[in-house]
Amino acid sequence: MGKSIARLKATHNCAKASKFDSTEAGDLHAELYLVCGTEVMLLSSSSNLWADVSIHNDAKVKVVMRK
């Protein structure tokens, strides 16, 4: 496709969480790969993830690479 791929690594809130695999963590993966330029929708059990910068449940964002 000729596009860059962003690799996002999870930040765990405790050492125990990092030891679980995706089948034990509600199908959440420790790494996520997204093609730059792709539009994604954020889904969370929390309604406002970071309201000050408009990151909230159902927000549509575009994946970009920073240098």
MMTF fields as JSON, N, C-alpha, C and O atoms, coordinates in Angstrom:
{
  "mmtfVersion": "1.0.0",
  "mmtfProducer": "UNKNOWN",
  "numBonds": 267,
  "numAtoms": 268,
  "numGroups": 67,
  "numChains": 1,
  "numModels": 1,
  "chainsPerModel": [1],
  "groupsPerChain": [67],
  "chainIdList": ["A"],
  "bondAtomList": [4, 2, 8, 6, 12, 10, 16, 14, 20, 18, 24, 22, 28, 26, 32, 30, 36, 34, 40, 38, 44, 42, 48, 46, 52, 50, 56, 54, 60, 58, 64, 62, 68, 66, 72, 70, 76, 74, 80, 78, 84, 82, 88, 86, 92, 90, 96, 94, 100, 98, 104, 102, 108, 106, 112, 110, 116, 114, 120, 118, 124, 122, 128, 126, 132, 130, 136, 134, 140, 138, 144, 142, 148, 146, 152, 150, 156, 154, 160, 158, 164, 162, 168, 166, 172, 170, 176, 174, 180, 178, 184, 182, 188, 186, 192, 190, 196, 194, 200, 198, 204, 202, 208, 206, 212, 210, 216, 214, 220, 218, 224, 222, 228, 226, 232, 230, 236, 234, 240, 238, 244, 242, 248, 246, 252, 250, 256, 254, 260, 258, 264, 262],
  "bondOrderList": [1, 1, 1, 1, 1, 1, 1, 1, 1, 1, 1, 1, 1, 1, 1, 1, 1, 1, 1, 1, 1, 1, 1, 1, 1, 1, 1, 1, 1, 1, 1, 1, 1, 1, 1, 1, 1, 1, 1, 1, 1, 1, 1, 1, 1, 1, 1, 1, 1, 1, 1, 1, 1, 1, 1, 1, 1, 1, 1, 1, 1, 1, 1, 1, 1, 1],
  "groupList": [{"groupName": "MET", "atomNameList": ["N", "CA", "C", "O"], "elementList": ["N", "C", "C", "O"], "formalChargeList": [0, 0, 0, 0], "bondAtomList": [1, 0, 2, 1, 3, 2], "bondOrderList": [1, 1, 2], "singleLetterCode": "M", "chemCompType": "L-PEPTIDE LINKING"}, {"groupName": "GLY", "atomNameList": ["N", "CA", "C", "O"], "elementList": ["N", "C", "C", "O"], "formalChargeList": [0, 0, 0, 0], "bondAtomList": [1, 0, 2, 1, 3, 2], "bondOrderList": [1, 1, 2], "singleLetterCode": "G", "chemCompType": "PEPTIDE LINKING"}, {"groupName": "LYS", "atomNameList": ["N", "CA", "C", "O"], "elementList": ["N", "C", "C", "O"], "formalChargeList": [0, 0, 0, 0], "bondAtomList": [1, 0, 2, 1, 3, 2], "bondOrderList": [1, 1, 2], "singleLetterCode": "K", "chemCompType": "L-PEPTIDE LINKING"}, {"groupName": "SER", "atomNameList": ["N", "CA", "C", "O"], "elementList": ["N", "C", "C", "O"], "formalChargeList": [0, 0, 0, 0], "bondAtomList": [1, 0, 2, 1, 3, 2], "bondOrderList": [1, 1, 2], "singleLetterCode": "S", "chemCompType": "L-PEPTIDE LINKING"}, {"groupName": "ILE", "atomNameList": ["N", "CA", "C", "O"], "elementList": ["N", "C", "C", "O"], "formalChargeList": [0, 0, 0, 0], "bondAtomList": [1, 0, 2, 1, 3, 2], "bondOrderList": [1, 1, 2], "singleLetterCode": "I", "chemCompType": "L-PEPTIDE LINKING"}, {"groupName": "ALA", "atomNameList": ["N", "CA", "C", "O"], "elementList": ["N", "C", "C", "O"], "formalChargeList": [0, 0, 0, 0], "bondAtomList": [1, 0, 2, 1, 3, 2], "bondOrderList": [1, 1, 2], "singleLetterCode": "A", "chemCompType": "L-PEPTIDE LINKING"}, {"groupName": "ARG", "atomNameList": ["N", "CA", "C", "O"], "elementList": ["N", "C", "C", "O"], "formalChargeList": [0, 0, 0, 0], "bondAtomList": [1, 0, 2, 1, 3, 2], "bondOrderList": [1, 1, 2], "singleLetterCode": "R", "chemCompType": "L-PEPTIDE LINKING"}, {"groupName": "LEU", "atomNameList": ["N", "CA", "C", "O"], "elementList": ["N", "C", "C", "O"], "formalChargeList": [0, 0, 0, 0], "bondAtomList": [1, 0, 2, 1, 3, 2], "bondOrderList": [1, 1, 2], "singleLetterCode": "L", "chemCompType": "L-PEPTIDE LINKING"}, {"groupName": "THR", "atomNameList": ["N", "CA", "C", "O"], "elementList": ["N", "C", "C", "O"], "formalChargeList": [0, 0, 0, 0], "bondAtomList": [1, 0, 2, 1, 3, 2], "bondOrderList": [1, 1, 2], "singleLetterCode": "T", "chemCompType": "L-PEPTIDE LINKING"}, {"groupName": "HIS", "atomNameList": ["N", "CA", "C", "O"], "elementList": ["N", "C", "C", "O"], "formalChargeList": [0, 0, 0, 0], "bondAtomList": [1, 0, 2, 1, 3, 2], "bondOrderList": [1, 1, 2], "singleLetterCode": "H", "chemCompType": "L-PEPTIDE LINKING"}, {"groupName": "ASN", "atomNameList": ["N", "CA", "C", "O"], "elementList": ["N", "C", "C", "O"], "formalChargeList": [0, 0, 0, 0], "bondAtomList": [1, 0, 2, 1, 3, 2], "bondOrderList": [1, 1, 2], "singleLetterCode": "N", "chemCompType": "L-PEPTIDE LINKING"}, {"groupName": "CYS", "atomNameList": ["N", "CA", "C", "O"], "elementList": ["N", "C", "C", "O"], "formalChargeList": [0, 0, 0, 0], "bondAtomList": [1, 0, 2, 1, 3, 2], "bondOrderList": [1, 1, 2], "singleLetterCode": "C", "chemCompType": "L-PEPTIDE LINKING"}, {"groupName": "PHE", "atomNameList": ["N", "CA", "C", "O"], "elementList": ["N", "C", "C", "O"], "formalChargeList": [0, 0, 0, 0], "bondAtomList": [1, 0, 2, 1, 3, 2], "bondOrderList": [1, 1, 2], "singleLetterCode": "F", "chemCompType": "L-PEPTIDE LINKING"}, {"groupName": "ASP", "atomNameList": ["N", "CA", "C", "O"], "elementList": ["N", "C", "C", "O"], "formalChargeList": [0, 0, 0, 0], "bondAtomList": [1, 0, 2, 1, 3, 2], "bondOrderList": [1, 1, 2], "singleLetterCode": "D", "chemCompType": "L-PEPTIDE LINKING"}, {"groupName": "GLU", "atomNameList": ["N", "CA", "C", "O"], "elementList": ["N", "C", "C", "O"], "formalChargeList": [0, 0, 0, 0], "bondAtomList": [1, 0, 2, 1, 3, 2], "bondOrderList": [1, 1, 2], "singleLetterCode": "E", "chemCompType": "L-PEPTIDE LINKING"}, {"groupName": "TYR", "atomNameList": ["N", "CA", "C", "O"], "elementList": ["N", "C", "C", "O"], "formalChargeList": [0, 0, 0, 0], "bondAtomList": [1, 0, 2, 1, 3, 2], "bondOrderList": [1, 1, 2], "singleLetterCode": "Y", "chemCompType": "L-PEPTIDE LINKING"}, {"groupName": "VAL", "atomNameList": ["N", "CA", "C", "O"], "elementList": ["N", "C", "C", "O"], "formalChargeList": [0, 0, 0, 0], "bondAtomList": [1, 0, 2, 1, 3, 2], "bondOrderList": [1, 1, 2], "singleLetterCode": "V", "chemCompType": "L-PEPTIDE LINKING"}, {"groupName": "TRP", "atomNameList": ["N", "CA", "C", "O"], "elementList": ["N", "C", "C", "O"], "formalChargeList": [0, 0, 0, 0], "bondAtomList": [1, 0, 2, 1, 3, 2], "bondOrderList": [1, 1, 2], "singleLetterCode": "W", "chemCompType": "L-PEPTIDE LINKING"}],
  "groupTypeList": [0, 1, 2, 3, 4, 5, 6, 7, 2, 5, 8, 9, 10, 11, 5, 2, 5, 3, 2, 12, 13, 3, 8, 14, 5, 1, 13, 7, 9, 5, 14, 7, 15, 7, 16, 11, 1, 8, 14, 16, 0, 7, 7, 3, 3, 3, 3, 10, 7, 17, 5, 13, 16, 3, 4, 9, 10, 13, 5, 2, 16, 2, 16, 16, 0, 6, 2],
  "groupIdList": [1, 2, 3, 4, 5, 6, 7, 8, 9, 10, 11, 12, 13, 14, 15, 16, 17, 18, 19, 20, 21, 22, 23, 24, 25, 26, 27, 28, 29, 30, 31, 32, 33, 34, 35, 36, 37, 38, 39, 40, 41, 42, 43, 44, 45, 46, 47, 48, 49, 50, 51, 52, 53, 54, 55, 56, 57, 58, 59, 60, 61, 62, 63, 64, 65, 66, 67],
  "secStructList": [7, 7, 7, 7, 3, 3, 3, 3, 3, 7, 7, 7, 1, 1, 6, 6, 4, 4, 4, 7, 7, 4, 4, 4, 6, 6, 6, 7, 7, 1, 3, 3, 3, 3, 3, 6, 6, 7, 3, 3, 3, 7, 7, 7, 1, 1, 1, 3, 3, 3, 4, 4, 4, 6, 3, 3, 6, 6, 7, 3, 3, 3, 7, 7, 7, 7, 7],
  "xCoordList": [0.823, 0.0, 0.866, 0.396, 2.118, 2.996, 2.753, 3.166, 2.09, 1.813, 2.541, 2.799, 2.864, 3.516, 2.533, 1.324, 3.067, 2.249, 2.694, 3.882, 1.737, 2.018, 1.84, 0.826, 2.834, 2.745, 2.519, 3.365, 1.386, 1.043, 1.169, 0.614, 1.897, 2.072, 1.251, 1.221, 0.588, -0.257, 0.577, 1.716, -0.016, 0.558, -0.288, -1.485, 0.332, -0.403, -0.408, 0.571, -1.505, -1.62, -1.032, -0.996, -0.571, 0.123, 0.906, 0.604, 1.897, 2.745, 1.931, 2.22, 0.929, 0.105, -0.635, -0.761, -1.122, -1.874, -1.031, -1.553, 0.25, 1.117, 1.351, 1.816, 1.042, 1.27, 0.111, 0.28, -1.047, -2.206, -2.099, -1.593, -2.569, -2.637, -4.022, -4.891, -4.216, -5.457, -6.709, -7.772, -6.608, -7.793, -8.234, -9.403, -7.308, -7.632, -7.977, -8.375, -7.825, -8.022, -9.148, -9.063, -10.175, -11.318, -10.974, -11.561, -10.026, -9.56, -8.821, -8.727, -8.295, -7.445, -6.021, -5.544, -5.348, -3.985, -2.99, -3.314, -1.785, -0.738, -0.157, 0.439, -0.316, 0.152, -0.957, -1.743, -1.002, -1.998, -1.284, -0.493, -1.55, -0.937, -2.007, -3.051, -1.738, -2.687, -1.969, -0.844, -2.611, -2.051, -2.273, -3.384, -1.2, -1.299, -2.283, -2.283, -3.115, -4.147, -5.503, -6.515, -5.528, -6.773, -7.614, -7.077, -8.901, -9.797, -10.276, -10.656, -10.257, -10.7, -11.688, -11.696, -12.517, -13.45, -13.039, -12.794, -12.966, -12.598, -13.823, -14.877, -13.669, -14.748, -14.202, -13.144, -14.905, -14.453, -15.656, -16.745, -15.448, -16.521, -16.659, -17.658, -15.648, -15.683, -16.133, -15.673, -17.011, -17.545, -16.543, -16.544, -15.701, -14.733, -13.332, -12.986, -12.523, -11.168, -10.229, -9.428, -10.326, -9.492, -10.239, -9.901, -11.251, -12.185, -11.513, -11.978, -10.437, -9.766, -9.254, -9.118, -8.972, -8.476, -9.443, -9.044, -10.697, -11.785, -11.594, -12.03, -10.953, -10.863, -11.939, -11.825, -12.977, -14.103, -14.678, -14.324, -15.557, -16.185, -16.891, -17.58, -16.72, -17.293, -16.609, -17.094, -15.494, -14.756, -14.115, -13.591, -14.156, -13.497, -12.189, -12.175, -11.095, -9.778, -9.035, -9.385, -8.025, -7.195, -5.812, -5.25, -5.256, -3.93, -2.879, -2.875, -1.982, -0.886, 0.43, 0.446, 1.533, 2.876, 3.496, 3.436, 4.087, 4.854, 6.329, 6.774, 7.062, 8.522, 9.245, 10.472],
  "yCoordList": [-1.197, 0.0, 1.259, 2.333, 1.134, 2.286, 3.262, 4.418, 2.832, 3.709, 3.192, 1.996, 4.114, 3.75, 3.065, 3.277, 2.241, 1.543, 1.988, 1.95, 2.406, 2.81, 1.607, 0.912, 1.367, 0.291, 0.94, 1.69, 0.651, 1.209, 0.128, -0.961, 0.428, -0.536, -0.081, 1.104, -1.031, -0.734, -0.282, -0.71, 0.584, 0.966, 0.284, 0.547, -0.587, -1.339, -0.575, 0.085, -0.667, 0.063, -0.691, -0.16, -1.928, -2.675, -3.821, -4.233, -4.327, -5.396, -6.66, -7.368, -6.942, -8.137, -8.087, -9.109, -6.909, -6.763, -7.13, -7.689, -6.831, -7.107, -8.598, -8.992, -9.421, -10.867, -11.609, -12.759, -10.98, -11.618, -11.584, -10.613, -12.63, -12.573, -12.073, -11.879, -11.868, -11.244, -12.05, -11.465, -13.369, -14.176, -13.998, -14.205, -13.618, -13.394, -11.926, -11.586, -11.066, -9.635, -9.089, -7.962, -9.864, -9.399, -9.118, -8.226, -9.868, -9.738, -8.424, -7.974, -7.812, -6.626, -7.1, -8.015, -6.491, -6.882, -5.855, -4.673, -6.303, -5.418, -4.538, -3.502, -4.928, -4.13, -4.006, -4.931, -2.848, -2.576, -1.941, -1.016, -2.423, -1.896, -1.197, -1.777, 0.055, 0.842, 1.475, 1.956, 1.478, 2.11, 3.618, 4.072, 4.392, 5.852, 6.353, 5.893, 7.293, 7.837, 7.173, 7.662, 6.067, 5.348, 6.098, 6.617, 6.153, 6.727, 5.618, 4.538, 5.888, 4.909, 5.583, 6.806, 4.769, 5.275, 4.708, 3.508, 5.569, 5.154, 4.611, 5.245, 3.442, 2.843, 2.507, 1.889, 2.905, 2.691, 2.556, 3.038, 1.897, 1.818, 3.144, 3.383, 4.007, 5.337, 6.342, 6.278, 7.254, 8.182, 9.264, 9.699, 9.705, 10.748, 10.278, 10.211, 9.951, 9.481, 10.638, 10.563, 11.722, 12.908, 14.085, 14.554, 14.548, 15.544, 16.849, 17.509, 17.244, 18.512, 18.578, 19.665, 17.433, 17.408, 16.654, 16.157, 16.574, 15.968, 14.487, 13.994, 13.77, 12.314, 11.735, 11.772, 11.203, 10.679, 9.479, 9.219, 8.763, 7.595, 7.995, 9.014, 7.195, 7.409, 8.524, 8.896, 9.062, 10.075, 9.408, 8.299, 10.083, 9.589, 10.36, 11.591, 9.623, 10.231, 9.611, 8.524, 10.301, 9.798, 9.49, 10.289, 8.336, 7.914, 8.704, 8.71, 9.374, 10.124, 9.758, 9.355, 9.901, 9.664, 10.995, 11.942, 11.071, 12.252, 11.947, 10.824, 12.935, 12.752, 13.217, 13.137],
  "zCoordList": [0.0, 0.0, 0.0, -0.375, 0.416, 0.42, 1.551, 1.458, 2.622, 3.762, 4.993, 5.127, 5.884, 7.135, 8.068, 7.983, 8.956, 9.945, 11.334, 11.655, 12.154, 13.526, 14.444, 14.382, 15.296, 16.292, 17.652, 18.14, 18.253, 19.558, 20.607, 20.46, 21.666, 22.758, 23.955, 24.289, 24.593, 25.75, 26.939, 27.126, 27.729, 29.014, 30.077, 30.19, 30.85, 31.87, 33.184, 33.531, 33.908, 35.164, 36.357, 37.467, 36.134, 37.185, 36.548, 35.429, 37.248, 36.718, 36.421, 35.456, 37.232, 37.039, 35.698, 35.023, 35.31, 34.06, 32.849, 31.884, 32.882, 31.74, 31.518, 30.449, 32.493, 32.373, 31.69, 31.284, 31.557, 30.934, 29.415, 28.852, 28.748, 27.284, 26.883, 27.733, 25.591, 25.123, 25.462, 25.673, 25.519, 25.831, 27.278, 27.602, 28.144, 29.559, 29.841, 30.955, 28.843, 29.042, 28.163, 27.674, 27.968, 27.185, 25.737, 25.124, 25.176, 23.789, 23.528, 22.386, 24.596, 24.435, 24.186, 24.857, 23.239, 22.884, 23.403, 23.519, 23.715, 24.228, 23.137, 23.435, 21.873, 20.745, 19.71, 19.5, 19.074, 18.047, 16.867, 17.047, 15.674, 14.455, 13.631, 13.333, 13.264, 12.483, 11.299, 11.439, 10.133, 8.941, 9.054, 9.328, 8.838, 8.902, 7.859, 6.718, 8.258, 7.387, 7.586, 7.083, 8.314, 8.571, 9.608, 10.586, 9.399, 10.394, 11.322, 10.869, 12.612, 13.605, 14.553, 14.695, 15.197, 16.197, 17.548, 17.681, 18.535, 19.879, 20.605, 20.63, 21.189, 21.969, 23.345, 23.466, 24.356, 25.723, 26.635, 26.326, 27.759, 28.748, 29.49, 30.169, 29.355, 29.953, 28.895, 27.755, 29.247, 28.244, 27.852, 26.7, 28.758, 28.45, 28.819, 29.999, 27.809, 28.057, 28.362, 29.293, 27.568, 27.759, 27.145, 26.058, 27.852, 27.33, 26.933, 26.004, 27.6, 27.293, 25.857, 25.296, 25.266, 23.879, 22.961, 21.908, 23.36, 22.573, 22.297, 21.257, 23.207, 23.092, 24.008, 25.233, 23.385, 24.141, 23.399, 22.249, 24.06, 23.458, 22.159, 22.112, 21.113, 19.781, 18.985, 17.917, 19.483, 18.72, 17.505, 17.606, 16.367, 15.163, 14.997, 15.011, 14.84, 14.724, 13.537, 13.077, 13.052, 11.976, 12.524, 13.272, 12.158, 12.608, 11.838, 10.607, 12.575, 11.959, 12.637, 13.8, 11.903, 12.464, 12.815, 12.031, 13.977, 14.37, 14.219, 14.457, 13.83, 13.695, 14.911, 14.968]
}
